[in-house]
Amino acid sequence: MNLALVEAARSGDEEAFASIARGSVDRLFVVAHRILRDVGRAEDAVQQTLVTAWRDLPALRETERFEAWLHRILVHACYAEAKRVSKWTANVVALPVDGPATPDATQDIVTRDALDRGFRRLPSEQRAAFVLHHYLGWSVAEIAENLGVPAESIRSRLRYATSTLRAALDADARTTSTTSLERMA
């Protein structure tokens, strides 16, 4: 992150902040989407993050910690968005009728869908810890510091998230094998 841009934005330079926002929006969206599992809600969380960041930027004391600060705002915006719309909704995407352009990756899709179903069962706090740890590669200490949560809480969230995902994958595997056996009979 360009610290000169952050300093300029902190001083009220709208163009500097716009440049920072353009450079950060894709990464923020990916993290928000992984936490919320919904494109529209992820977009809303990113928008709220940028509005909050612009509003609170003059109060930022350590400009070199801007990215961590921005991710903290994003995670809290994701929490708020998850609470706002706590109902699960299905996202249906129409696929083209043409044959596949690449080799059949059916098993990859089945695994991804099973992971997605398991991930949707997690509370947003567990999803956030899981994404920050496994997607962004943050350590438990970094997550705890940036979210203002004790490290043991983060460890607990990661343990519960992992066990919930394992249980969901096991349940899907049992359901899939039972369904396959029923079809054969």
N, C-alpha and C positions, 0 to 999 in steps of 0.2 A: 504494500500500500504506500502510495506517495504521501509522505508526511507533510510536505509543503501544501498539497491539496487539502489535507485534513485541517491544517492550520488556517488556510485561507477560508475554508468553509466554516470553521469555528468562529472566524471573525465576521461572518455574515455574507460571504461571497457565494451567491446562488449558483453561479456557473461552475464553481469548484465543486459544490455539493452535487450538482447535476452530473458532473464528470465521475465523481465517486459512485453515485447511484448507478450510472450506466455500466460501470466496471464491476459492480457488486451484485446487480439484480439477478443474473443467471445463477450464480452460486447460492444466493439466498433462496431463490425459488426451488432449487434442487433439494436443499435441506428442508425447507418448509413442506415440499411435496412428500418427501420421505417420512416426515413426521405426521402430516395430516392425511396423506393418501387420497387427496382430492385436488384437482387442478384449480378449481374456482376458489376453494378455501385457502389454498397455498398462495394464490395471487393476492387475495385479501390480506393474508398475514404479511406478505412482503410489502404491500402498499402501506399497511399500518406501521410496519417496522421503519420504513423510510420516512414517513411523516413524523413518527416519534423521534427518530434519530435527528432529523432537521431541527425539531423543536428543542431537543435536549442537548444538542451538540455544544452550545456555548458552555455548558456545565462540565463537559468532559475534561478531566484534569490531565490524564496521560494520553497524549495523541498516539504514542506508539502502540497502545492497546486498543486502538480504534476497532480493528476487526473483531476482537474478542467481545468488545462492548456491543458491537452491532449484532453479533450472533446471540448474545444474551437477550437483547431486545427482541430479536426474531423468535427465539424459543418462547419467550413470554407472550408474544403475539400469537404464536401457534397454540399455546395453552388457552388463551382467551377465545380464539377461533374454535377450538375443539369444544369448549364449554358452551359457546353460543349455538352451535349446531351439533348436538350430541347424538342425533339420530344417524343411523347407518343408511346410506343410500347406495344403490347399485349404479355403477358407471358402465353403460353399455356402449360399446364401440362397434360400428358396422365395419366388417372386414371386406375387402374386395373379393369378388367371386373368382377372379383369375387364379390360376395355380401358383404355388409358391415359387419365388424367384431364387430362393436359397434352399439348401438341403433341409429336410424335415427336422425341425427342432421341437417336436411335440413334447418330449420328456422335459426339455428345458422350460417350456411353457407351463406344463403341469406343475413342476417344482416351483416356478415363479408364482403361479396362482395360489398354490398351497401356502407359500410364504406370505403372500399378500393377505390371504384370509386370516392367517395367524397373527399377522402384524396389526390388522384391524381390531383384534381382540384386546390389544394392549392399551392401557390408559396412556394419555398423551405424555405424561411425565416419564413413563418407561420408554415410550417411543423416542422421545427427545434424547434421553441418555444413550439409548442404543444407537441412534443415528450419529450423535456427536462422537461416540466412542468408535464405532465400527466404520462409519462412512468418512468422517473428518479425521479420524485417527487421534482424537484427543485422549489424553490420559484421564484417569479417574480424578486426579488432583486438579487438572485443568478444568474439567467439567464442573467440579464442585466449586472451584473458585469463581468461574464465570457465571454460574447460575446462582451463587450465593446459598448453596445447599451443602450440608456436611458431606464429607467424602463417603462415609459409611452409608448414607442415604443413596448416593449414586451407585455404590457397589450393590446395594440391595435392589435398586431398580434394574440394574443390569442382570442380576441373578434371576429375578422374577421374570424379566422379559425373555431371557434365554430359556428358562424352563417352560414358560407359556408357549413360546414358539416351537420348542421340541414337542410338547404335548400336542399342539395343533398339527404338526407334521405327522406325528405318530397316528393321531386320530384319522387324518386324511388318508394315510397309507392303509390303515385297517379298513376304512370305508371303501377305498378304491379296490382293494383285494377282495372284499366281500361282494361288491357290485360285479366285479369280473367273474367271480365264481357263480353268482346268480345267473348271469347272462349265459354261461356255459351250460347250465342245467336245463 
